[in-house]
Structure formats: C-alpha cells, structure tokens
Amino acid sequence: MILVFGGTTEGKIAVRKLEEAGTPYYYSTRGDEQEVTLHHGTRLTGPMDAQQLTTFCQEHTIRLLIDAGHPFAEVLHQTVAEVAHSLHLPAIRFERIYPTRDSSIIWCKDYTDAIEKIQEKGVKRLLALTGVQTITKLKPLVNLGVDCYFRILNRESSLRIAHENGINDDHLLYYDADHNDQTGRSQWSLFDAMITKESGLSGGFQEKVEAAKVNGMQIFAVCRPTTPAVFHIVNGEHGLRRMVEQLLPDFYPLHSGITTGTCATAASIAALYQLEGQCPSAVPVMLPNGETIHVDVHYGNNYAYVLKDSGDDPDITKGIEIRATLGFLPNDTPLTPEDEVDDDGIQPRILIRGGEGIGTITLPGFDYPPGSAAINKVPRQMIRHNLRHFLNPQFSEQQVPKMLASFFPSYNETEQYQSSILNIEISVPVGSELARRTFNPRLGIMGGISIVGVSGIIQPFSIEGFINSIRKCIDVAKAMGCKHLVLHSGAKSEHILQDKHPDLPTIAFVEYGNYVGEAIRLANEMQIPQITIGIMLGKAVKLAEGHLDTHSRMATMNKEFIKEMMREAGCSESSLQLADNLNMARDLISLLPPQELEAFISVVLQHCYDHCAPLFPNGQLDIEFVKEEK
C-alpha cells in the first residue's frame, strides 16, 4: 500500500500514474478543495503530525510514502522524512522542475532575508505573489511603510486569513484555481517590485518572472527549502513510476522501460564523463518533457554503453548493448551531405553519426534524407540538449581544451575549443542481426536497427511504440507515392490481402495489430486518398460493436451482440442457439449455413463501416473480410 501526500499539480500527476496500476493506494490532502478523480485510491483529508502518520502507516501496512506536496510545505516534508526514517520506509519526493536560477533575480534565503533586501533596495510598492499563508511573514514590511499588495485565491478561507492579518480588500489581488489572474497583469506596472517563491515550472514561476520583467519591476525570489536526504527524488511522471517500480516492484503488474533514444543519450553522457576520466555508474538524462531520470551506464575501451531496459515490453532490443563513442574533430573535417552538424550558434558544434548496427535510410518519408543514419529526430535532440547541458555548466573553458588535448594529440591547447566539432558515434553491435526481425527492411532502413523514441519511455505493451510504427509505415508509403493503403491485422491477413491486391507494392500494406482506430485516424491525418481495412471475424465482431482497439484487455467477444447481428442477418433460431456456446467468433464460419454466413458477414462489415467511416471523412474507405482458417 502506498500513501501519497498531494493537493498540488504533482499530486494530480501522481494519482494519474498510480491509477495505471489498478492497485489500491491512499491520497492525502490538507483540505478538501482539490478536485481529483480516484478509481483505486482512497481520499484522506486533514493534516497528520508525526505520531498520527506513524500510527496510520502501521495500521494500514503502508510500504511506501510519496511526498508530492508544495515545495514550501516544510512541515510536511520534515514529518514524512521523520516517519520514513523511524519506520524504515522508502520515501519519494516528487519535486517540480526548476529553471536555472536567473542572476538578474534577487535571491533570498528566507522571508527575513527577503525583508532586509527589499528594504535595502528602497522598494516603495510591492506585489507579493507568495501566497496567503505568507502574509504573516511579510507583515513587517507593512509596518516599515512598504505599500504591500497580496495576490490570493478568491475564496472564503483565503479572504479570512488576509482580513485576520489586517489586509484590506483594496490591497488584495485575485487569481483563480488555475493560477489565472482575475485582475489582469496590466496592473503590475503600478508596482516597483515583485516577490515570489521559487515554485518551479508547474507553479508558474517563469511566467511571473517574465511578466515582472516586462513591467520593469525588481524581482525578489525566496529560495525553495532543501529536501531532506531520506527522499528518493523524482521530478516527473515517468521518473515517479520508475521509482515506484524499483522500490515497490509488485505495485505495478507490468514495468516500464526506456527507448533506444534514451539509451543512446545516456551512453553519450557517460562517454563525455569518460573523456574527463570519470565513470559514474548512472547518469541523469533529461527527457523530452523536461523531467530527469537516472540511467545505469557501463564502460568499455574508449566508449560507454547502456544495456537496453525494455521493462515488461516484449521488445527484441531488450538487453542489447547501445554504445556511444565521443571525440573532437577539427572544424575543417570533411563532412558528407548526410552529416547533420547543428548550426545553432552554440559551441562546440555537435555531430551525431551512426556506427556499427545502426541502419541507413534508403527511402524518403523520414526525418532525414536517404543515406542518413536511422537515428530519429527526437533522440538526436535529446543527445544534443543533454550534452549542451553537461558541457556548459559542468566543463569550464579551461577543462575542455585539456579534454581535446588528451583525445586529439595534435590539438593545440592555445586554440579556442570552439573551433572543434564534438563527434558522437552511436552503435549497436548486434543491430544488423536484429534488424531482420523488425519493420526496418520493409521501411527501407537497411543494415541495422533504428534509434527511436518520442517520450523516451516505453510503456508496457509498447502501445505508443506500435502506434508510432504505424505512423512511420504510413509516412513512408505516402512518401513513395502510395495513394491506396491496405490496413491489416498481421502477417496471416497480409498474405491473403496481397493476393487480393496484386497491383499494390508491399509498402502499401500496413499492420494495425489491434489499433485499427488509430491506424484510420493516422491515414486521415496524413491525407491518404483511399484505404482498405482487412479484418478477420474475431476482430470484426469487436469492431462492429464500436471497439476501435480490439485487444482482449479492451474488448471481449459479446455473444449477445453477435446474436443481435445474426437476427439482423435473418439467421434461424437454431443458428442463434449456436452463439451461446461459441468459444471464438471464427467458429461461426464452419457452423453457419453458407447463405446465413454470407448475410451475417455483410451485417458485421456494415457495422464496422459505420464506426470507421467517421474517422476517415475525406477519402474512400472499404472494409474487406479476411477468411481465417481454423
């Protein structure tokens, strides 16, 4: 059992991720204002001190604590940390994502420090965005003659606290529960300074700072409290789930994994460490959504590598070695047309190449032209963004030439390191062998696997990955000029449909697996003029009922609905009775008389069409029955 402390945006995210498990948990908030939907969780309200929390954990067999409270809820953090330590419970702190501290902001250790600095700067009129609970802490400024205005939630409890502290309505500004200003930021120009808390991206910190800068205000920010050492820290939904999977393995029935793109990024970061003679066992990787996870890394002779963690996804790349080798090249190194070197003005420039086991693109329709390494756009962006992050704050200009000198013997230390290119080569030793068991040869990616991933994380069953494969297949088919695609459920139906459509190239046949609805939507999104959906009876009876995802976890055979369609087709009573004893829908192919079967299939396909046609409004849609053998 897990106990989560929330009441924040992070609390809502924690609920969403824990609900994926279908396992009971508790969600605790101080008050009852936050609206949150719980299906498997139990809501608790009201604060708990250390003794109450200890008793609750013991009586309800709590095995993991998650603190997703506000960053400035110091009493909560200390209480959770104390109980976790005393009961030997693992504890996760779900932090926010914090931008790098802006040197133009006046940073304050606490409110006492803030009052002193506001006085030093001679502030006359101050806008306080630190929340209603901090009015008491800032009240000394009012007594010192600073004209203070406080922005609070427009609700009865907040107004009561403000009034109890002697703040009149004419010194209150309001925002709603979504942190939207009800008074408008145009009034900010009336103030010469603003004070806020370091509340992170989800707390609107950046927006407040930008608005204050636009209005020429001095900006004071109270630094967030230090997180107690007992916590395992995460700052996003993927990291939260992975940490829960690690600390409480039986909570989720299936575990998540990381994409080849995340593996390549982690290996690149580790290789950068290795160049400086450091070999950490894990490195932080920033995902596309801005959160950071830690990935285990290993080291070879002048390269670093990651062993692919696919979680419980049935992925053929599970456990393979994904390597990164880093080096610096002179700026005048000859490059091929397929070499993509970033020209964003930031130095050193970064070049990403594919090595052994990485496929080569041979057809149009991908992020990069034929001849390029099959390293997709998002993984390339991840590698560049993460290396930029590590190069700039971590390695000074004095260290980088030293790195160049050790790696590139002819390098002259007096040269500016900006004149070089950071070359990253990604390789997969078993990639060529694995590629034959993937979609790659059909997509025109030859000689190896692809480095892919949009979120950086693999969800169990790889739903996201499969749908992305559908998208890529349609993308390539369109780029090759295919105007008619045949969507099928797998290899067996594909062979039958290829015989029916001998005029179409192989690339026009796209597997939807169970995700027929997503495949149709993607074809419509990419403006394919004509699609044919090939479907066997087992999936057809599910689709006919409106299940656009036909996987057994989402839809089961509905015998009553099958009987309704049989009546619609005019089947006899004796045939209707057969439906009661069906094990699989395809059994009807051998059980029904030929005329009734033909009429029944016609009804089923019409129902399928009725559900699919709205998803493909601008093209020609056909649905073909694929007879399956027993």
C-alpha positions as CSV (number, residue, x, y, z in Angstrom):
1,M,0.0,0.0,0.0
2,I,1.2,3.5,-0.9
3,L,0.4,6.8,0.9
4,V,0.6,9.9,-1.3
5,F,0.6,13.5,0.1
6,G,-0.7,15.8,-2.6
7,G,-3.0,18.8,-3.0
8,T,-0.8,20.1,-5.8
9,T,-0.4,19.6,-9.6
10,E,2.2,17.0,-8.8
11,G,-0.3,15.3,-6.6
12,K,-2.7,15.0,-9.5
13,I,0.0,13.6,-11.7
14,A,0.9,11.1,-9.0
15,V,-2.7,10.0,-8.9
16,R,-2.8,9.5,-12.7
17,K,0.3,7.4,-12.7
18,L,-0.7,5.2,-9.7
19,E,-4.1,4.7,-11.2
20,E,-2.4,2.9,-14.2
21,A,-1.5,0.1,-11.8
22,G,-5.1,-0.7,-10.8
23,T,-3.8,-1.2,-7.3
24,P,-5.2,0.4,-4.1
25,Y,-3.4,3.4,-2.5
26,Y,-4.2,6.4,-0.3
27,Y,-4.2,10.0,-1.4
28,S,-4.0,12.6,1.4
29,T,-4.6,16.4,1.2
30,R,-4.6,19.0,3.9
31,G,-8.1,20.4,2.8
32,D,-10.8,19.2,0.5
33,E,-10.6,21.9,-2.1
34,Q,-8.7,20.0,-4.7
35,E,-10.8,18.1,-7.2
36,V,-9.2,14.8,-8.2
37,T,-10.7,11.5,-9.6
38,L,-9.8,8.3,-7.8
39,H,-10.8,4.9,-9.0
40,H,-8.4,2.7,-7.0
41,G,-7.3,5.3,-4.4
42,T,-8.9,6.3,-1.1
43,R,-9.1,10.0,-0.3
44,L,-7.9,11.3,3.1
45,T,-8.2,14.9,4.3
46,G,-6.7,16.8,7.2
47,P,-3.1,17.2,8.4
48,M,-1.2,14.5,10.2
49,D,1.6,15.0,12.7
50,A,4.4,12.6,13.1
51,Q,2.6,10.4,15.6
52,Q,-0.6,10.3,13.7
53,L,1.3,9.4,10.5
54,T,3.3,6.7,12.2
55,T,0.1,5.1,13.6
56,F,-1.6,5.3,10.2
57,C,1.3,3.7,8.4
58,Q,1.4,0.8,10.9
59,E,-2.3,0.2,10.9
60,H,-2.7,0.3,7.1
61,T,0.5,-1.6,6.2
62,I,2.0,1.4,4.3
63,R,5.1,0.3,2.4
64,L,6.0,3.4,0.5
65,L,5.5,7.2,1.1
66,I,5.2,9.7,-1.7
67,D,5.5,13.4,-0.8
68,A,4.0,15.4,-3.7
69,G,3.2,18.4,-1.6
70,H,4.1,22.0,-2.3
71,P,7.8,22.8,-2.3
72,F,7.4,25.2,0.6
73,A,5.4,22.8,2.8
74,E,8.4,22.3,5.1
75,V,6.5,20.9,8.0
76,L,5.0,18.2,5.7
77,H,8.4,17.3,4.3
78,Q,10.1,17.0,7.7
79,T,7.2,14.9,9.1
80,V,7.3,12.5,6.1
81,A,11.1,12.3,6.3
82,E,11.0,11.6,10.1
83,V,8.4,8.9,9.9
84,A,10.1,7.3,6.9
85,H,13.3,7.1,8.8
86,S,11.8,5.8,12.0
87,L,9.7,3.1,10.3
88,H,12.4,2.2,7.7
89,L,10.0,3.0,4.9
90,P,11.2,4.1,1.4
91,A,10.1,7.7,0.6
92,I,9.8,9.5,-2.7
93,R,9.9,13.3,-3.1
94,F,8.0,14.3,-6.2
95,E,9.8,17.6,-6.9
96,R,8.9,20.2,-9.5
97,I,11.1,21.1,-12.5
98,Y,13.1,24.2,-11.6
99,P,14.7,26.5,-14.2
100,T,18.3,27.6,-13.8
101,R,18.5,30.5,-11.3
102,D,18.4,33.8,-13.1
103,S,21.2,36.1,-11.9
104,S,19.0,39.2,-12.5
105,I,16.7,38.0,-9.8
106,I,17.5,38.9,-6.1
107,W,17.5,35.5,-4.4
108,C,16.5,35.4,-0.7
109,K,17.3,32.6,1.7
110,D,14.1,33.1,3.6
111,Y,11.5,35.8,4.4
112,T,13.6,37.5,7.0
113,D,16.4,37.8,4.3
114,A,13.8,39.0,1.8
115,I,12.6,41.8,4.1
116,E,16.1,43.0,4.6
117,K,16.9,43.0,0.9
118,I,13.6,44.7,0.0
119,Q,14.5,47.5,2.5
120,E,18.0,47.8,1.1
121,K,16.6,48.3,-2.4
122,G,14.3,51.0,-1.2
123,V,11.1,49.4,-2.5
124,K,8.0,51.6,-2.0
125,R,5.3,49.5,-3.6
126,L,5.5,45.7,-3.6
127,L,3.4,43.0,-5.2
128,A,3.5,39.8,-3.2
129,L,2.8,36.5,-5.1
130,T,4.0,34.2,-2.3
131,G,0.5,33.0,-1.2
132,V,-1.9,33.9,1.6
133,Q,-0.1,31.8,4.2
134,T,3.0,34.1,3.9
135,I,1.1,37.4,4.7
136,T,2.1,37.0,8.4
137,K,5.8,36.6,7.4
138,L,5.7,39.7,5.2
139,K,3.6,41.8,7.5
140,P,6.7,43.5,9.0
141,L,7.1,45.3,5.6
142,V,3.8,46.9,6.0
143,N,4.8,48.2,9.4
144,L,8.0,49.5,7.9
145,G,6.0,51.6,5.4
146,V,6.2,49.5,2.3
147,D,2.8,49.6,0.4
148,C,2.2,45.8,0.0
149,Y,-0.4,44.2,-2.2
150,F,-1.1,40.5,-1.9
151,R,-2.4,38.2,-4.7
152,I,-4.5,35.4,-3.2
153,L,-7.1,32.8,-4.3
154,N,-10.5,34.3,-4.5
155,R,-12.1,32.0,-1.9
156,E,-13.6,32.5,1.5
157,S,-10.8,30.8,3.5
158,S,-8.1,32.9,1.8
159,L,-10.0,36.1,2.4
160,R,-10.5,35.3,6.0
161,I,-6.7,34.8,6.6
162,A,-6.0,38.1,4.8
163,H,-8.5,40.0,6.9
164,E,-7.3,38.4,10.1
165,N,-3.8,39.9,9.3
166,G,-5.3,43.4,8.8
167,I,-5.0,43.4,5.0
168,N,-7.9,45.4,3.4
169,D,-9.7,44.4,0.2
170,D,-8.2,47.3,-1.7
171,H,-4.7,45.7,-1.1
172,L,-5.8,42.3,-2.5
173,L,-5.5,40.9,-6.0
174,Y,-7.0,37.7,-7.0
175,Y,-6.3,34.6,-9.2
176,D,-8.4,31.5,-9.8
177,A,-7.6,27.9,-9.0
178,D,-5.7,27.6,-12.4
179,H,-3.5,30.5,-11.4
180,N,-5.0,32.8,-14.0
181,D,-5.0,36.5,-12.9
182,Q,-8.6,37.7,-12.5
183,T,-7.4,41.3,-12.2
184,G,-5.0,41.2,-15.2
185,R,-1.3,41.7,-15.3
186,S,-1.6,45.2,-16.8
187,Q,-1.8,46.4,-13.1
188,W,1.7,45.1,-12.4
189,S,3.2,48.2,-13.9
190,L,1.9,50.1,-10.8
191,F,4.4,48.3,-8.6
192,D,8.2,48.8,-8.5
193,A,8.9,45.3,-7.2
194,M,7.5,41.8,-7.0
195,I,8.3,39.0,-4.6
196,T,7.6,35.3,-5.4
197,K,8.6,31.9,-4.3
198,E,10.9,29.6,-6.3
199,S,7.8,27.5,-7.1
200,G,9.1,25.7,-10.3
201,L,7.6,25.5,-13.7
202,S,4.3,24.0,-12.6
203,G,4.0,26.8,-10.1
204,G,4.1,29.4,-12.8
205,F,7.5,30.8,-11.7
206,Q,8.7,31.6,-15.2
207,E,5.5,33.4,-16.2
208,K,5.6,35.5,-13.1
209,V,9.2,36.5,-13.7
210,E,8.7,37.3,-17.4
211,A,5.6,39.5,-16.6
212,A,7.6,41.3,-13.9
213,K,10.5,41.9,-16.4
214,V,8.1,43.3,-19.0
215,N,6.8,45.8,-16.4
216,G,10.3,46.8,-15.3
217,M,9.9,45.5,-11.8
218,Q,12.6,44.4,-9.4
219,I,12.2,40.7,-8.7
220,F,12.8,39.1,-5.3
221,A,12.5,35.3,-5.0
222,V,12.6,33.1,-1.9
223,C,14.7,30.0,-2.5
224,R,13.0,26.7,-2.1
225,P,13.8,24.7,1.0
226,T,16.4,21.9,1.0
227,T,14.9,18.4,0.5
228,P,15.6,16.0,3.4
229,A,18.3,13.4,2.5
230,V,16.0,10.5,3.2
231,F,14.0,11.0,0.0
232,H,14.5,9.5,-3.4
233,I,13.9,12.5,-5.7
234,V,12.0,12.5,-9.0
235,N,10.7,15.4,-11.0
236,G,8.2,14.0,-13.4
237,E,5.6,11.3,-14.1
238,H,7.9,8.8,-15.8
239,G,10.6,9.0,-13.1
240,L,7.8,8.6,-10.5
241,R,6.5,5.4,-12.0
242,R,10.0,4.0,-12.5
243,M,11.0,4.8,-8.9
244,V,7.8,3.1,-7.6
245,E,8.6,0.1,-9.8
246,Q,12.1,0.0,-8.2
247,L,11.0,0.5,-4.6
248,L,7.8,-1.5,-4.6
249,P,8.1,-3.9,-7.6
250,D,4.7,-5.6,-7.0
251,F,2.6,-2.4,-7.2
252,Y,2.5,-2.3,-11.0
253,P,1.6,-5.6,-12.8
254,L,3.9,-4.6,-15.6
255,H,7.1,-2.4,-15.6
256,S,8.0,0.4,-17.9
257,G,11.2,0.6,-19.9
258,I,13.4,3.2,-21.8
259,T,13.7,3.7,-25.5
260,T,16.7,3.2,-27.6
261,G,16.9,7.0,-27.9
262,T,17.2,7.4,-24.1
263,C,19.8,4.6,-24.1
264,A,21.8,6.4,-26.7
265,T,21.6,9.7,-24.8
266,A,22.7,8.1,-21.5
267,A,25.6,6.4,-23.3
268,S,26.6,9.7,-24.8
269,I,26.5,11.5,-21.4
270,A,28.6,8.7,-19.9
271,A,31.1,8.9,-22.7
272,L,31.5,12.6,-22.0
273,Y,32.2,11.8,-18.4
274,Q,34.7,9.1,-19.5
275,L,36.6,11.7,-21.6
276,E,37.3,13.5,-18.4
277,G,38.3,10.4,-16.5
278,Q,35.1,9.9,-14.6
279,C,33.0,6.8,-14.7
280,P,29.7,7.1,-12.7
281,S,27.5,4.0,-12.6
282,A,24.4,6.0,-13.5
283,V,23.9,9.4,-15.3
284,P,20.9,11.8,-15.3
285,V,19.0,12.1,-18.6
286,M,16.6,14.9,-19.4
287,L,13.6,13.5,-21.2
288,P,11.7,15.4,-23.9
289,N,9.1,16.5,-21.3
290,G,11.8,18.2,-19.3
291,E,12.0,15.8,-16.4
292,T,15.1,13.9,-15.4
293,I,15.6,10.2,-14.8
294,H,18.7,8.3,-13.9
295,V,20.0,5.5,-16.2
296,D,22.6,2.9,-15.4
297,V,25.7,3.0,-17.6
298,H,28.8,0.9,-18.3
299,Y,32.2,1.5,-19.9
300,G,34.4,-0.1,-22.5
301,N,37.6,0.8,-24.1
302,N,37.0,4.4,-25.2
303,Y,33.3,4.1,-25.3
304,A,30.3,3.9,-22.9
305,Y,27.2,1.8,-23.2
306,V,23.8,1.1,-21.8
307,L,22.0,-2.3,-21.6
308,K,18.6,-1.7,-23.0
309,D,15.9,-1.9,-20.3
310,S,12.6,-2.6,-22.0
311,G,10.7,-3.3,-18.8
312,D,7.9,-5.9,-19.4
313,D,7.6,-4.9,-23.1
314,P,8.1,-7.8,-25.5
315,D,10.8,-5.9,-27.3
316,I,13.5,-7.7,-29.3
317,T,16.0,-5.0,-28.3
318,K,15.7,-5.9,-24.6
319,G,19.1,-6.3,-23.0
320,I,21.2,-5.2,-26.1
321,E,24.2,-3.0,-25.8
322,I,23.8,0.5,-27.2
323,R,27.2,2.3,-27.4
324,A,28.4,5.9,-27.7
325,T,31.9,6.9,-28.7
326,L,32.9,10.6,-28.3
327,G,35.7,12.5,-29.8
328,F,36.6,16.0,-31.1
329,L,37.2,16.7,-34.7
330,P,38.9,19.8,-36.3
331,N,36.3,22.3,-37.6
332,D,37.5,21.7,-41.1
333,T,36.9,18.0,-41.1
334,P,35.3,16.9,-44.4
335,L,31.7,16.0,-43.9
336,T,29.3,14.1,-46.1
337,P,25.9,15.6,-47.2
338,E,24.2,13.2,-44.7
339,D,26.2,14.5,-41.8
340,E,24.0,16.8,-39.8
341,V,26.0,19.3,-37.7
342,D,24.0,21.7,-35.7
343,D,24.4,25.4,-36.5
344,D,22.6,26.9,-33.6
345,G,25.5,29.2,-32.8
346,I,26.4,27.3,-29.6
347,Q,29.9,25.8,-29.4
348,P,31.3,23.3,-29.7
349,R,29.2,22.1,-32.7
350,I,27.8,18.6,-32.3
351,L,27.8,15.9,-35.0
352,I,25.8,12.7,-34.5
353,R,26.7,9.7,-36.7
354,G,25.6,6.1,-36.9
355,G,28.1,3.3,-36.5
356,E,28.0,-0.5,-36.5
357,G,24.5,-1.9,-36.3
358,I,22.7,1.4,-37.0
359,G,20.5,1.2,-40.1
360,T,20.8,3.5,-43.1
361,I,17.7,5.3,-44.5
362,T,17.2,4.4,-48.2
363,L,13.7,5.8,-48.8
364,P,12.1,9.2,-48.4
365,G,9.5,9.9,-45.7
366,F,11.8,10.0,-42.6
367,D,13.1,12.9,-40.6
368,Y,16.3,12.8,-42.6
369,P,17.1,12.1,-46.2
370,P,18.2,8.8,-47.8
371,G,21.8,8.0,-46.8
372,S,21.4,9.3,-43.3
373,A,21.8,7.1,-40.2
374,A,18.4,5.9,-38.8
375,I,18.6,8.0,-35.6
376,N,15.3,9.7,-35.3
377,K,14.8,13.4,-34.7
378,V,13.8,13.3,-31.0
379,P,16.7,11.1,-30.0
380,R,19.1,13.4,-31.8
381,Q,17.5,16.4,-30.0
382,M,17.8,14.5,-26.7
383,I,21.5,13.8,-27.2
384,R,22.3,17.4,-28.2
385,H,20.2,19.0,-25.4
386,N,21.7,16.8,-22.7
387,L,25.3,17.2,-23.9
388,R,24.8,21.0,-24.1
389,H,23.5,20.9,-20.5
390,F,26.6,19.0,-19.3
391,L,29.2,20.8,-21.4
392,N,28.2,24.3,-20.4
393,P,27.8,24.3,-16.6
394,Q,30.0,21.3,-15.8
395,F,33.1,21.8,-18.0
396,S,34.8,25.1,-17.9
397,E,36.7,26.6,-20.9
398,Q,39.9,25.6,-19.2
399,Q,38.8,21.9,-18.9
400,V,37.6,21.5,-22.4
401,P,41.0,22.1,-24.1
402,K,42.5,19.6,-21.7
403,M,39.9,17.1,-22.9
404,L,40.8,17.9,-26.5
405,A,44.5,17.6,-25.9
406,S,44.1,14.1,-24.4
407,F,41.9,12.8,-27.1
408,F,43.3,14.6,-30.1
409,P,47.1,14.5,-29.8
410,S,47.7,17.2,-32.5
411,Y,45.4,19.6,-30.8
412,N,47.0,22.9,-29.8
413,E,45.9,24.0,-26.3
414,T,46.1,27.6,-27.2
415,E,43.4,27.2,-29.8
416,Q,39.8,28.0,-28.9
417,Y,37.9,24.8,-28.3
418,Q,35.0,26.4,-30.2
419,S,36.9,25.6,-33.4
420,S,36.2,21.9,-33.0
421,I,33.3,19.6,-33.6
422,L,32.1,17.1,-30.9
423,N,31.6,13.9,-32.8
424,I,29.2,11.3,-31.3
425,E,29.0,7.8,-32.9
426,I,26.1,5.6,-31.8
427,S,26.5,1.9,-32.4
428,V,24.7,-1.4,-31.6
429,P,27.0,-4.5,-32.1
430,V,24.0,-6.9,-32.8
431,G,22.0,-4.3,-34.7
432,S,22.4,-5.9,-38.2
433,E,21.2,-9.2,-37.0
434,L,18.2,-7.8,-35.0
435,A,17.1,-5.6,-37.9
436,R,15.9,-8.6,-39.9
437,R,13.3,-9.2,-37.2
438,T,11.9,-5.6,-37.3
439,F,9.9,-3.4,-39.7
440,N,13.1,-1.8,-40.9
441,P,13.7,-3.7,-44.1
442,R,10.1,-3.0,-45.2
443,L,10.5,0.7,-44.4
444,G,13.7,0.9,-46.4
445,I,16.1,1.1,-43.4
446,M,18.9,-1.3,-44.3
447,G,21.8,-2.8,-42.3
448,G,20.7,-2.2,-38.8
449,I,18.2,-1.0,-36.2
450,S,16.8,2.5,-35.7
451,I,17.3,4.7,-32.6
452,V,13.8,5.8,-31.8
453,G,11.5,7.2,-29.1
454,V,9.2,10.1,-28.7
455,S,8.7,10.3,-24.9
456,G,12.0,8.5,-24.0
457,I,10.0,5.9,-22.0
458,I,8.4,2.6,-23.1
459,Q,5.0,1.9,-21.6
460,P,4.2,-1.8,-21.1
461,F,2.8,-3.5,-24.2
462,S,4.5,-0.7,-26.2
463,I,1.2,0.8,-27.3
464,E,3.0,4.1,-28.1
465,G,5.7,2.3,-29.9
466,F,3.3,0.3,-32.0
467,I,1.3,3.3,-33.0
468,N,4.4,5.2,-33.9
469,S,5.4,2.2,-36.1
470,I,2.0,2.6,-37.9
471,R,2.6,6.3,-38.4
472,K,6.1,5.7,-39.8
473,C,4.8,3.0,-42.2
474,I,2.1,5.3,-43.5
475,D,4.6,8.2,-43.7
476,V,7.0,6.1,-45.9
477,A,4.2,4.7,-48.0
478,K,3.0,8.3,-48.7
479,A,6.5,9.5,-49.5
480,M,6.8,6.7,-52.0
481,G,3.6,7.9,-53.8
482,C,1.2,5.2,-52.5
483,K,-2.4,6.6,-52.7
484,H,-4.1,3.4,-51.7
485,L,-3.2,1.6,-48.4
486,V,-4.4,-1.7,-47.1
487,L,-4.5,-1.9,-43.3
488,H,-4.3,-5.4,-41.9
489,S,-4.0,-7.1,-38.5
490,G,-0.9,-9.2,-39.1
491,A,1.2,-11.5,-41.3
492,K,-1.6,-14.0,-42.0
493,S,-4.1,-11.5,-43.2
494,E,-1.4,-9.6,-45.1
495,H,-0.6,-12.5,-47.3
496,I,-4.3,-13.1,-48.1
497,L,-4.8,-9.4,-48.9
498,Q,-1.7,-9.2,-51.0
499,D,-3.2,-11.9,-53.2
500,K,-6.4,-9.8,-53.5
501,H,-4.5,-6.6,-54.4
502,P,-1.5,-7.8,-56.6
503,D,-1.2,-4.3,-58.1
504,L,-0.1,-2.7,-54.8
505,P,3.5,-2.6,-53.7
506,T,4.5,-4.3,-50.4
507,I,5.0,-0.9,-48.7
508,A,1.2,-0.2,-49.2
509,F,0.3,-2.9,-46.7
510,V,0.4,-1.5,-43.1
511,E,-0.2,-3.6,-40.0
512,Y,-2.6,-2.1,-37.4
513,G,-2.4,-5.1,-35.0
514,N,-5.3,-4.2,-32.6
515,Y,-5.2,-0.4,-33.2
516,V,-7.5,-0.2,-36.2
517,G,-9.0,3.1,-35.0
518,E,-5.6,4.8,-34.6
519,A,-4.5,3.5,-38.0
520,I,-7.5,5.0,-39.7
521,R,-7.0,8.3,-37.8
522,L,-3.4,8.5,-38.9
523,A,-4.3,7.7,-42.5
524,N,-6.8,10.5,-42.4
525,E,-4.3,12.9,-40.7
526,M,-1.8,12.2,-43.5
527,Q,-4.4,12.7,-46.2
528,I,-4.2,9.2,-47.8
529,P,-6.9,9.2,-50.5
530,Q,-8.0,5.5,-50.2
531,I,-7.7,2.8,-47.5
532,T,-8.9,-0.7,-47.4
533,I,-9.3,-2.4,-44.0
534,G,-8.8,-6.1,-44.0
535,I,-10.3,-7.8,-40.9
536,M,-10.9,-11.3,-39.7
537,L,-14.1,-12.3,-37.9
538,G,-12.7,-12.4,-34.4
539,K,-11.7,-8.7,-34.5
540,A,-14.6,-7.8,-36.8
541,V,-17.3,-8.6,-34.2
542,K,-15.5,-6.4,-31.7
543,L,-15.0,-3.5,-34.1
544,A,-18.7,-3.9,-35.1
545,E,-19.7,-3.1,-31.5
546,G,-17.5,0.1,-31.6
547,H,-14.3,-1.2,-30.1
548,L,-11.6,0.6,-32.1
549,D,-8.9,-1.1,-30.0
550,T,-9.6,-4.9,-30.4
551,H,-7.1,-6.1,-27.8
552,S,-8.6,-8.6,-25.4
553,R,-7.8,-6.3,-22.5
554,M,-10.0,-3.7,-24.0
555,A,-12.8,-5.7,-25.6
556,T,-14.1,-9.3,-25.4
557,M,-16.4,-11.2,-27.6
558,N,-20.0,-10.2,-26.8
559,K,-22.3,-13.1,-27.6
560,E,-25.5,-11.1,-27.1
561,F,-24.3,-8.5,-29.6
562,I,-23.3,-11.3,-32.0
563,K,-26.9,-12.7,-31.7
564,E,-28.3,-9.3,-32.4
565,M,-26.3,-9.1,-35.7
566,M,-27.4,-12.7,-36.5
567,R,-31.0,-11.7,-36.1
568,E,-30.4,-8.7,-38.3
569,A,-28.9,-11.0,-40.9
570,G,-32.0,-13.3,-40.8
571,C,-30.3,-16.3,-39.2
572,S,-32.5,-19.1,-37.9
573,E,-33.3,-19.8,-34.3
574,S,-31.2,-23.0,-34.4
575,S,-28.2,-20.9,-35.6
576,L,-28.8,-18.3,-32.9
577,Q,-28.6,-21.1,-30.3
578,L,-25.1,-21.9,-31.6
579,A,-23.9,-18.5,-30.5
580,D,-24.5,-19.3,-26.8
581,N,-21.8,-22.0,-27.0
582,L,-19.2,-20.1,-29.0
583,N,-15.6,-20.2,-27.9
584,M,-14.3,-18.0,-30.7
585,A,-16.3,-15.9,-33.2
586,R,-14.5,-17.6,-36.1
587,D,-16.2,-20.9,-35.3
588,L,-19.3,-19.4,-37.0
589,I,-17.5,-19.8,-40.3
590,S,-17.9,-23.6,-40.1
591,L,-21.2,-23.6,-38.1
592,L,-23.5,-21.3,-40.1
593,P,-25.0,-22.4,-43.4
594,P,-23.3,-20.6,-46.4
595,Q,-26.2,-18.2,-47.1
596,E,-26.6,-17.2,-43.5
597,L,-22.8,-16.8,-43.1
598,E,-22.7,-14.5,-46.1
599,A,-25.6,-12.4,-44.8
600,F,-24.1,-12.3,-41.3
601,I,-20.6,-11.2,-42.5
602,S,-22.3,-8.5,-44.6
603,V,-24.1,-7.2,-41.5
604,V,-20.9,-7.3,-39.4
605,L,-18.9,-5.4,-42.0
606,Q,-21.6,-2.7,-42.3
607,H,-21.5,-2.2,-38.5
608,C,-17.7,-2.0,-38.8
609,Y,-18.0,0.6,-41.6
610,D,-20.4,2.7,-39.5
611,H,-17.8,3.0,-36.8
612,C,-14.8,3.6,-39.0
613,A,-16.2,5.9,-41.7
614,P,-16.4,9.0,-39.3
615,L,-12.7,8.6,-38.7
616,F,-11.9,8.9,-42.4
617,P,-14.2,11.6,-43.7
618,N,-12.2,12.8,-46.7
619,G,-11.2,9.7,-48.5
620,Q,-12.5,6.3,-49.8
621,L,-12.9,3.7,-47.2
622,D,-13.5,0.0,-47.9
623,I,-13.7,-2.9,-45.5
624,E,-12.9,-6.5,-46.6
625,F,-13.5,-9.7,-44.8
626,V,-10.4,-11.9,-44.5
627,K,-11.4,-15.6,-44.0
628,E,-9.3,-17.2,-41.3
629,E,-8.6,-20.9,-41.3
630,K,-9.4,-22.9,-38.2
